[in-house]
Amino acid sequence: MNKLFVALGLFVCPTVAMAGHELDDRDIDGGQVLYEEHCASCHGADLEGQPNWQSLNDDGTLPAPPHDETGHTWHHDNRLLYDYTALGGEGALAERGITNVKSTMPGFADVMTEEEIWNVLSFIRSTWPKRIQKIQAGRNPPHH
């Protein structure tokens, strides 16, 4: 169902799903509430991530990374960030043909709506310095 959910999002709303401006004009306050409810337990109340987030756990997974400017979230385009949140780490990577990576990141497509996921991502982005926001925005396809 998660793959179908994303596929339908791409088909029904191509400008929303692929424009690169998915994080503009969103409900940042609502996204913050959802972040606190669904994400902060792993990624930290202040988006700081888990300790030693760049070192593998004993099970071969990585701890939850920070979503602030010290992490790598801003290094990725909006589509990957959305897919990672909706499908979970392994699901999003499998969509891209990467199947040899273990991830503990769950998918939230059954917990949050597409709009709510974009709002969470918009909240995260809103915490980055403008310079980082601009760099991350450049990683997205042009807006049409």
C-alpha positions as CSV (number, residue, x, y, z in Angstrom):
1,M,0.0,0.0,0.0
2,N,2.8,2.5,0.7
3,K,4.2,2.2,-2.8
4,L,0.7,2.7,-4.2
5,F,0.3,5.7,-1.9
6,V,3.4,7.4,-3.3
7,A,2.6,6.4,-6.9
8,L,-0.9,7.8,-6.6
9,G,0.6,11.0,-5.2
10,L,2.9,11.3,-8.2
11,F,0.0,10.7,-10.6
12,V,-2.7,12.8,-9.1
13,C,-0.6,15.8,-8.0
14,P,2.6,15.9,-10.2
15,T,3.2,19.6,-9.5
16,V,3.0,19.0,-5.7
17,A,5.0,15.8,-5.8
18,M,7.9,16.8,-8.1
19,A,8.0,20.6,-8.3
20,G,10.8,21.1,-5.8
21,H,8.8,23.6,-3.8
22,E,6.8,21.1,-1.8
23,L,8.0,22.8,1.4
24,D,6.8,26.3,0.6
25,D,3.6,27.7,2.0
26,R,3.1,24.9,4.5
27,D,1.7,24.7,8.0
28,I,5.0,24.9,9.9
29,D,3.3,25.1,13.3
30,G,1.2,22.0,12.6
31,G,4.4,20.3,11.3
32,Q,6.1,21.1,14.5
33,V,3.3,19.4,16.5
34,L,3.5,16.3,14.3
35,Y,7.3,16.3,14.5
36,E,7.0,16.3,18.3
37,E,4.4,13.5,18.3
38,H,6.0,11.2,15.7
39,C,9.7,12.1,15.2
40,A,11.2,13.7,18.3
41,S,11.5,10.4,20.2
42,C,14.2,9.3,17.8
43,H,15.5,12.5,16.1
44,G,15.4,14.6,19.3
45,A,13.2,17.4,20.6
46,D,15.7,19.9,19.2
47,L,16.3,17.9,16.0
48,E,19.7,16.9,17.5
49,G,19.5,13.2,16.6
50,Q,20.8,10.3,18.6
51,P,24.4,10.2,20.0
52,N,27.0,8.7,17.6
53,W,24.6,8.9,14.7
54,Q,27.4,8.3,12.2
55,S,28.5,5.1,13.8
56,L,26.8,1.7,13.1
57,N,24.8,0.0,15.9
58,D,25.6,-3.6,16.6
59,D,22.7,-4.7,14.3
60,G,24.2,-2.8,11.3
61,T,21.8,0.2,11.4
62,L,22.7,3.8,12.1
63,P,21.2,5.8,14.9
64,A,18.7,8.4,14.0
65,P,20.5,11.4,12.5
66,P,19.9,15.0,13.5
67,H,17.6,17.0,11.3
68,D,19.2,20.3,12.2
69,E,22.0,21.8,10.1
70,T,24.6,19.5,11.6
71,G,23.0,16.4,10.0
72,H,22.6,15.4,6.4
73,T,18.9,15.8,5.9
74,W,19.4,19.1,4.0
75,H,21.8,17.3,1.6
76,H,18.8,15.5,0.1
77,D,16.0,16.6,-2.3
78,N,12.4,16.9,-1.1
79,R,11.2,13.8,-2.9
80,L,13.7,11.6,-1.1
81,L,12.9,13.2,2.2
82,Y,9.2,12.6,1.6
83,D,9.7,9.0,0.5
84,Y,12.0,8.3,3.4
85,T,9.3,9.6,5.8
86,A,6.3,8.0,4.0
87,L,7.9,4.6,3.1
88,G,10.6,4.3,5.8
89,G,14.3,4.0,5.2
90,E,14.4,0.6,3.6
91,G,11.2,1.3,1.5
92,A,12.5,4.6,0.1
93,L,15.9,3.1,-0.8
94,A,14.3,0.0,-2.3
95,E,12.3,2.4,-4.6
96,R,15.7,3.5,-5.9
97,G,17.1,0.0,-6.3
98,I,19.1,0.0,-3.1
99,T,18.3,-3.1,-1.1
100,N,21.5,-3.8,0.9
101,V,21.0,-1.0,3.5
102,K,19.3,-1.7,6.9
103,S,17.3,1.0,8.4
104,T,15.2,1.4,11.5
105,M,13.3,4.4,10.1
106,P,9.7,3.4,9.9
107,G,7.3,4.6,7.3
108,F,4.6,7.0,8.3
109,A,2.2,6.9,5.3
110,D,-0.3,4.9,7.4
111,V,0.0,7.4,10.3
112,M,0.2,10.8,8.6
113,T,-1.4,12.1,5.4
114,E,0.7,13.3,2.5
115,E,0.0,16.9,3.6
116,E,1.0,16.2,7.2
117,I,4.3,14.7,6.1
118,W,5.1,17.7,3.9
119,N,4.2,19.9,6.9
120,V,6.7,18.0,9.1
121,L,9.4,18.4,6.5
122,S,8.6,22.1,6.2
123,F,8.9,22.5,9.9
124,I,12.3,20.8,9.8
125,R,13.5,23.0,6.9
126,S,12.3,26.1,8.7
127,T,14.8,25.5,11.5
128,W,17.8,25.6,9.1
129,P,19.7,28.8,8.4
130,K,18.7,30.6,5.2
131,R,22.0,29.6,3.6
132,I,21.3,25.9,4.2
133,Q,17.7,26.3,3.0
134,K,18.9,27.8,-0.2
135,I,21.5,25.0,-0.8
136,Q,18.8,22.3,-0.1
137,A,16.3,24.0,-2.4
138,G,18.8,23.8,-5.2
139,R,18.8,20.0,-4.9
140,N,15.2,19.9,-6.2
141,P,13.8,19.9,-9.7
142,P,12.9,23.4,-11.0
143,H,9.4,24.7,-10.3
144,H,7.2,24.8,-13.4
